[in-house]
Amino acid sequence: MPHSPEEKKRVVTRLRRIQGQALALERAVNEGTECGALLQQLAALRGAATGLMAEVLESHLRETFLQSAQGGPPDAKIDPAAEVDQLMRIVRSYLK
């Protein structure tokens, strides 16, 4: 999860862009837009969601594993294998 104000602002901006793309797609469907154009909008929407997923995943990985490697807070001990398993379940469900 992005924690700094700059990271949060960047994520919220991406989310608003995704929301705008979803609304535009809904309008296009309601207006009877041709399938090719709808597919192009869907691809853009998926690309935006994938970009957001990558950004949040990178932030999480850096926070989890870099802090752990640097000694991090003692009460924040993690099990790296369990963390990787959890992340892979999330990524696999996203890729379906």
C-alpha positions as CSV (number, residue, x, y, z in Angstrom):
1,M,0.0,0.0,0.0
2,P,1.4,3.4,-0.9
3,H,2.1,5.3,2.3
4,S,3.7,8.6,1.3
5,P,1.4,11.5,0.2
6,E,3.0,11.5,-3.2
7,E,2.5,7.7,-3.7
8,K,-1.1,8.0,-2.5
9,K,-1.8,10.9,-4.9
10,R,-0.3,9.0,-7.8
11,V,-2.5,5.9,-7.0
12,V,-5.7,8.0,-6.6
13,T,-4.9,9.7,-9.9
14,R,-4.6,6.3,-11.6
15,L,-7.8,5.1,-10.0
16,R,-9.7,8.2,-11.2
17,R,-8.3,7.6,-14.7
18,I,-9.5,4.0,-14.6
19,Q,-12.9,5.2,-13.3
20,G,-13.1,7.6,-16.2
21,Q,-12.2,4.8,-18.7
22,A,-14.9,2.5,-17.2
23,L,-17.5,5.3,-17.5
24,A,-16.5,6.0,-21.1
25,L,-16.8,2.3,-21.8
26,E,-20.3,2.2,-20.3
27,R,-21.3,5.1,-22.4
28,A,-19.9,3.5,-25.6
29,V,-21.9,0.3,-24.9
30,N,-25.1,2.3,-24.3
31,E,-24.5,4.2,-27.5
32,G,-24.0,1.0,-29.6
33,T,-20.3,1.7,-30.4
34,E,-18.8,-0.9,-32.8
35,C,-17.0,-3.9,-31.3
36,G,-13.6,-2.9,-32.5
37,A,-13.7,0.4,-30.6
38,L,-15.1,-1.3,-27.5
39,L,-12.2,-3.8,-27.6
40,Q,-9.8,-1.0,-27.9
41,Q,-11.3,0.7,-24.8
42,L,-11.3,-2.5,-22.9
43,A,-7.6,-3.0,-23.7
44,A,-6.9,0.5,-22.4
45,L,-8.8,-0.2,-19.2
46,R,-7.1,-3.5,-18.6
47,G,-3.7,-1.8,-19.3
48,A,-4.5,0.9,-16.7
49,A,-5.5,-1.7,-14.1
50,T,-2.4,-3.8,-14.8
51,G,-0.3,-0.7,-14.4
52,L,-1.9,0.1,-11.1
53,M,-1.5,-3.5,-10.0
54,A,2.2,-3.4,-10.9
55,E,2.8,-0.2,-9.0
56,V,1.0,-1.4,-5.8
57,L,2.8,-4.7,-6.0
58,E,6.2,-3.1,-6.4
59,S,5.5,-0.8,-3.4
60,H,4.4,-3.8,-1.3
61,L,7.5,-5.9,-2.3
62,R,9.9,-3.0,-1.6
63,E,8.2,-2.3,1.8
64,T,8.0,-5.9,2.8
65,F,11.3,-7.3,1.7
66,L,13.6,-4.3,1.8
67,Q,12.5,-3.4,5.3
68,S,12.9,-7.0,6.4
69,A,16.4,-7.2,4.8
70,Q,17.4,-3.9,6.5
71,G,16.4,-5.2,9.9
72,G,13.0,-3.4,9.9
73,P,10.9,-3.0,13.1
74,P,11.3,-6.1,15.3
75,D,7.5,-6.5,15.7
76,A,7.2,-6.7,11.9
77,K,8.8,-10.1,11.4
78,I,7.6,-11.7,8.2
79,D,7.7,-15.2,6.8
80,P,9.1,-14.6,3.3
81,A,7.8,-17.9,2.0
82,A,4.3,-17.2,3.2
83,E,4.4,-13.6,1.9
84,V,5.5,-14.9,-1.6
85,D,2.7,-17.5,-1.5
86,Q,0.1,-14.9,-0.7
87,L,1.3,-12.5,-3.4
88,M,1.4,-15.3,-6.0
89,R,-2.2,-16.2,-5.2
90,I,-3.2,-12.6,-5.7
91,V,-1.2,-12.3,-9.0
92,R,-2.6,-15.6,-10.3
93,S,-6.2,-14.6,-9.6
94,Y,-5.6,-11.3,-11.4
95,L,-4.1,-13.0,-14.4
96,K,-7.1,-15.4,-14.9
